[in-house]
Amino acid sequence: MRNELLRQVRVIDAVAETDSIADLFISGGRMQKILTPELETPPETTVTQGQGLVLGTGLVDLYSHSGEPGFEERETLASLAAAARAGGFTRVAILPDTKPAIDQCSTLRFIQNLESNLEKNLYLSSAQIPYPHFYYWGALTQKVQGEQMTELTELAAAGIVGFADGQPIANLALVRRLLEYLKPLGKPVALALGDRTLEVGGIMREGLDSLTFGLVGNPHISETAYLASLLEIIAAIATPVHIMGVSTRRSVELIAAAKAGGVPITASTTWMHLIHNTGDLASYDPSLQVQPPIGEPEDQQALITGIREGIIDSIAVNHTPYTYAEKTVAFSDAPPGAIGLELALPLLWQHLVTPGHLSPLQLWQSLSTKPAQCLHQTLNPMDPENLQEVILFDPQQVWQCNVSSLKSIATNTPWFDRSIQGKIVSYQ
């Protein structure tokens, strides 16, 4: 069994909130333990310099989409698992907009059975390689259509991670009733933002850039007016809620004020909104057509500040796969969404950590412990003698994002056919 000692590895324990330097002992390709300098190196060990490598807590994705069941041409559970593993995500919560939707217990059991019989179990487990844990959001409304609530109590008992539709519910009276019914169940509740009547067909955030590019603008108030109403309902009912997909500066201000006033909320933005702004849409790349729309530069900066100050609790991937044919259309005709499980960590590191907008620990917590807390889960601090649910990341390794390197079936990302710096080199 080959032994290797990586010296001077950066160790980010997001649970213990520590960022330190230590040596990493690897045996048989598995990360075994963390050694401090005073400990004796095991015999027959190859010593390698590991400066720059990052050993960190496994990442947790709050919400992403699976193609399977119903849209296997976009993504299967097996390819989703492989993509999550390649991106360092050890836990992934899947939204209920499959076909059929996860709006009843039988569908949940069906998908869980699919997962247990996956080929991934053969090609990953046979090699003793771990794969991520999947958790499933139960739909708030039947067929995620926002019209009639599901059998909430039955779904809660069936083992869903929480309740979400993944898209706005227009009927605020229904939202109120949902929160009243959900309060005693104690499950996470996640609500998306947006007033469709105020969006008026907008496909990018309204502003100078939308006028310049000749694209119909979606005004900020389509998000903030809905959010303001939602916060009033949450304050009145007092059911804890996670606010999904925050994308505007004003939304950050509203959330900060609500938290200061004791409203029981947490909030997330997506990784795409932290590294892109409306100026990037000059390319008319349909993979930049996402929901909510990419914000203006001041929105982007407010979101980064919100993460740094804890106003925005976590970063979600919102991995949304589509086929080549579905996305290779005009920007205005493209369905909203982009993949990201394999890309989020390296691109966030290069755009936020390298220039000093976030510390490595701040980024890591927003991608691991904080989303876990929003799911009412806990992660274990690193045990130096028994490393579990950890990843090893090389922020300097460069790779080409293409069909050969991506584990996802889908390729709808603005980073396709581009070089990316940063890669997971070990996962367990």
TAZI-V561992 format. One record per residue. N is the residue number from 0. SS is DSSP state (H for helix, E for strand, - for the rest). PHI is phi in radians with two decimals (999 if undefined). OMEGA is omega in whole degrees, 0 to 359 (999 if undefined). Layout:
BEGIN
N:SS:PHI:OMEGA
N:SS:PHI:OMEGA
END
This chain:
BEGIN
0:-:999:185
1:-:-1.34:177
2:E:-1.89:178
3:E:-2.46:176
4:E:-2.05:176
5:E:-1.63:183
6:E:-1.55:172
7:E:1.11:175
8:E:-1.45:175
9:E:-1.39:182
10:E:-1.96:179
11:E:-1.90:176
12:E:-1.72:185
13:-:-1.19:180
14:-:-1.33:180
15:-:-1.36:180
16:-:1.03:179
17:E:-2.15:178
18:E:-2.42:188
19:E:-2.45:178
20:E:-2.00:179
21:E:-2.71:178
22:E:-1.73:182
23:E:-1.99:179
24:E:-1.64:181
25:E:-2.09:179
26:E:-2.34:180
27:-:1.07:180
28:-:1.42:181
29:E:-1.94:177
30:E:-1.24:189
31:E:-1.72:186
32:E:-2.74:174
33:E:-1.77:181
34:E:-1.96:172
35:-:-1.51:187
36:-:-0.96:184
37:-:-1.35:180
38:-:-1.46:183
39:-:-1.34:178
40:-:-1.25:178
41:-:-0.98:181
42:-:-1.12:179
43:-:0.92:182
44:E:-2.06:174
45:E:-1.44:182
46:E:-1.72:181
47:E:-2.25:176
48:E:-1.31:182
49:-:-2.03:180
50:-:-0.97:180
51:-:1.69:177
52:E:-1.29:183
53:E:-2.18:171
54:E:-1.67:185
55:E:-2.45:174
56:E:-1.03:177
57:-:-1.01:184
58:E:-1.50:182
59:E:-2.22:178
60:E:-1.76:183
61:E:-1.19:180
62:E:-2.78:174
63:E:-2.57:184
64:-:-1.92:172
65:-:-1.87:173
66:-:-1.28:182
67:-:-1.56:1
68:-:-1.51:173
69:-:1.86:182
70:-:-2.34:185
71:-:-1.10:178
72:-:-1.19:177
73:-:-1.51:183
74:-:-2.92:172
75:-:-1.81:176
76:H:-1.06:179
77:H:-1.14:180
78:H:-1.23:176
79:H:-1.10:178
80:H:-1.11:180
81:H:-1.14:179
82:H:-1.16:179
83:H:-1.09:180
84:H:-1.08:180
85:H:-1.12:180
86:H:-1.65:178
87:-:1.59:181
88:E:-1.58:180
89:E:-1.64:176
90:E:-2.44:180
91:E:-2.38:176
92:E:-1.74:188
93:E:-1.78:180
94:-:-1.24:191
95:-:-1.53:185
96:-:-1.50:172
97:-:-1.42:177
98:-:-2.27:5
99:-:-1.27:179
100:-:-1.25:178
101:-:-1.44:182
102:-:-2.06:175
103:-:-2.66:188
104:H:-1.11:182
105:H:-1.10:178
106:H:-1.18:177
107:H:-1.04:179
108:H:-1.10:179
109:H:-1.06:181
110:H:-1.20:177
111:H:-1.09:176
112:H:-1.18:175
113:H:-1.00:181
114:H:-1.09:184
115:H:-1.19:182
116:-:-1.84:184
117:-:-1.15:172
118:H:-1.11:179
119:H:-1.02:179
120:H:-1.09:181
121:H:-1.36:187
122:H:-1.47:175
123:H:-1.73:184
124:H:-1.17:180
125:-:-1.10:178
126:-:-1.68:181
127:-:1.02:178
128:-:-1.86:182
129:-:-1.24:173
130:-:-2.21:187
131:-:-1.18:173
132:E:-1.46:176
133:E:-1.67:173
134:E:-2.20:188
135:E:-2.15:171
136:E:-1.31:172
137:E:-1.58:182
138:-:-1.18:173
139:-:-1.30:183
140:E:-2.19:183
141:H:-1.07:181
142:H:0.98:184
143:H:0.79:181
144:-:-1.75:175
145:-:1.26:185
146:-:-2.02:183
147:-:-2.43:185
148:E:-1.19:178
149:-:-1.45:174
150:-:-1.37:190
151:H:-1.05:184
152:H:-1.11:180
153:H:-1.13:179
154:H:-1.11:179
155:H:-1.05:181
156:H:-1.29:184
157:H:-1.41:174
158:-:1.90:174
159:-:-1.17:180
160:-:-1.39:181
161:E:3.04:183
162:E:-2.06:176
163:E:-2.87:169
164:-:-1.70:183
165:-:1.47:176
166:-:-2.56:186
167:-:-1.12:173
168:-:-1.79:187
169:-:-1.18:185
170:-:-1.42:183
171:H:-1.21:174
172:H:-1.14:176
173:H:-1.16:177
174:H:-1.02:179
175:H:-1.05:180
176:H:-1.10:178
177:H:-1.04:181
178:H:-1.15:177
179:H:-1.16:179
180:H:-1.22:185
181:H:-1.40:186
182:H:-0.92:182
183:H:-1.32:183
184:H:-1.36:175
185:-:1.25:179
186:-:-1.63:173
187:E:-1.00:177
188:E:-2.21:181
189:E:-2.12:182
190:E:-2.13:177
191:-:-1.54:186
192:-:-1.87:171
193:-:2.44:174
194:-:-1.86:185
195:H:-1.09:180
196:H:-1.20:178
197:H:-1.53:181
198:H:-1.26:178
199:-:0.74:176
200:-:1.31:181
201:-:-1.16:182
202:-:-2.05:170
203:E:-2.50:183
204:E:-1.15:184
205:-:-1.17:180
206:-:2.87:181
207:H:-1.05:181
208:H:-1.14:179
209:H:-1.11:176
210:H:-1.17:181
211:H:-1.09:185
212:H:-1.52:178
213:-:1.22:180
214:-:-1.95:182
215:-:-1.12:185
216:E:-1.55:173
217:E:-1.80:187
218:-:-1.22:178
219:-:-0.99:185
220:H:-1.18:176
221:H:-1.10:176
222:H:-1.57:190
223:H:-1.30:178
224:H:-1.14:178
225:H:-1.15:180
226:H:-1.07:180
227:H:-1.05:178
228:H:-1.14:181
229:H:-1.09:180
230:H:-1.11:177
231:H:-1.12:180
232:H:-1.16:180
233:H:-1.09:179
234:H:-1.08:182
235:H:-1.29:184
236:H:-1.53:179
237:-:1.19:171
238:-:-1.51:179
239:-:-1.05:183
240:E:-2.39:171
241:E:-1.74:179
242:E:-1.60:184
243:-:-1.58:166
244:-:1.06:176
245:-:-1.13:186
246:-:-2.39:183
247:-:-2.17:178
248:H:-1.06:182
249:H:-1.11:178
250:H:-1.09:178
251:H:-1.06:179
252:H:-1.10:180
253:H:-1.12:180
254:H:-1.19:178
255:H:-1.05:180
256:H:-1.16:180
257:H:-1.13:178
258:H:-1.09:179
259:H:-1.08:179
260:-:-1.56:175
261:-:1.50:178
262:-:-1.21:187
263:-:-1.39:182
264:E:-2.28:162
265:E:-2.18:184
266:E:-2.61:177
267:E:-2.42:166
268:E:-2.09:178
269:E:-1.80:184
270:H:-1.07:181
271:H:-1.09:183
272:H:-1.31:179
273:H:-1.56:183
274:H:-2.00:179
275:-:-2.17:169
276:-:-2.47:188
277:H:-1.05:177
278:H:-1.06:180
279:H:-1.21:182
280:H:-1.33:174
281:H:-1.05:179
282:H:-1.35:185
283:-:0.97:179
284:-:-1.21:183
285:H:-1.11:177
286:H:-1.29:174
287:H:-1.59:174
288:-:-1.47:183
289:-:-2.25:178
290:-:-2.26:0
291:-:-1.20:183
292:-:-1.12:172
293:-:-0.99:186
294:-:-1.50:174
295:-:-1.29:183
296:H:-0.95:180
297:H:-1.21:174
298:H:-1.19:179
299:H:-1.02:180
300:H:-1.15:179
301:H:-1.13:179
302:H:-1.18:178
303:H:-1.09:177
304:H:-1.08:179
305:H:-1.07:176
306:H:-1.15:183
307:H:-1.09:184
308:H:-1.64:177
309:-:1.44:176
310:-:-1.20:172
311:-:-1.66:189
312:-:-1.29:190
313:E:-2.59:177
314:E:-1.92:177
315:E:-1.82:178
316:-:-1.52:184
317:-:0.92:177
318:-:-0.96:185
319:-:-2.26:185
320:-:-1.44:172
321:-:-2.39:178
322:-:-1.31:178
323:H:-1.02:182
324:H:-1.16:181
325:H:-1.17:185
326:H:-1.69:182
327:-:-1.52:180
328:-:-2.44:177
329:-:-1.06:182
330:H:-0.91:184
331:H:-1.23:182
332:H:-1.73:186
333:-:-1.32:172
334:-:-1.19:184
335:-:-1.30:175
336:-:2.45:179
337:-:-2.60:175
338:-:-1.35:181
339:-:-2.99:184
340:-:-1.03:181
341:-:-1.49:190
342:-:-1.95:192
343:H:-1.03:184
344:H:-1.07:182
345:H:-1.09:182
346:H:-1.31:175
347:H:-1.14:178
348:H:-1.07:183
349:H:-1.22:183
350:H:-1.56:185
351:H:-2.01:183
352:H:-1.41:183
353:-:-1.00:177
354:-:-1.43:174
355:-:1.57:178
356:-:-1.25:176
357:-:-2.31:172
358:-:-1.37:177
359:H:-0.96:180
360:H:-1.17:178
361:H:-1.07:179
362:H:-1.09:185
363:H:-1.12:179
364:H:-1.15:181
365:H:-1.22:178
366:H:-1.87:184
367:-:-2.40:186
368:H:-1.15:183
369:H:-1.24:173
370:H:-1.09:176
371:H:-1.07:178
372:H:-1.10:178
373:H:-1.12:176
374:-:-1.57:184
375:-:1.06:178
376:-:-2.04:175
377:-:-2.18:173
378:-:-1.90:180
379:-:-1.52:173
380:-:-1.10:181
381:-:-1.12:171
382:-:-1.63:184
383:-:-0.98:182
384:-:-1.65:184
385:-:-2.71:186
386:-:-1.34:179
387:-:-2.32:178
388:-:0.87:178
389:E:-2.29:177
390:E:-2.34:176
391:E:-2.02:188
392:E:-2.09:176
393:E:-1.92:183
394:E:-1.19:184
395:E:-1.75:184
396:E:-1.22:182
397:E:-1.81:178
398:E:-2.47:182
399:E:-1.71:180
400:-:-1.44:181
401:-:-2.61:183
402:-:-1.06:182
403:-:-1.24:185
404:-:-1.62:182
405:-:-1.28:175
406:-:-1.55:176
407:-:-1.17:173
408:-:-1.17:184
409:-:-1.41:180
410:-:-2.25:183
411:-:-1.35:176
412:-:-2.57:176
413:-:-1.16:180
414:-:-1.65:180
415:-:-1.14:182
416:-:1.15:175
417:-:-2.14:177
418:E:-1.41:179
419:E:-2.17:179
420:E:-1.80:181
421:E:2.09:184
422:E:-2.69:173
423:E:-1.27:181
424:E:-1.95:174
425:E:-2.74:189
426:E:-2.64:174
427:-:-2.83:999
END
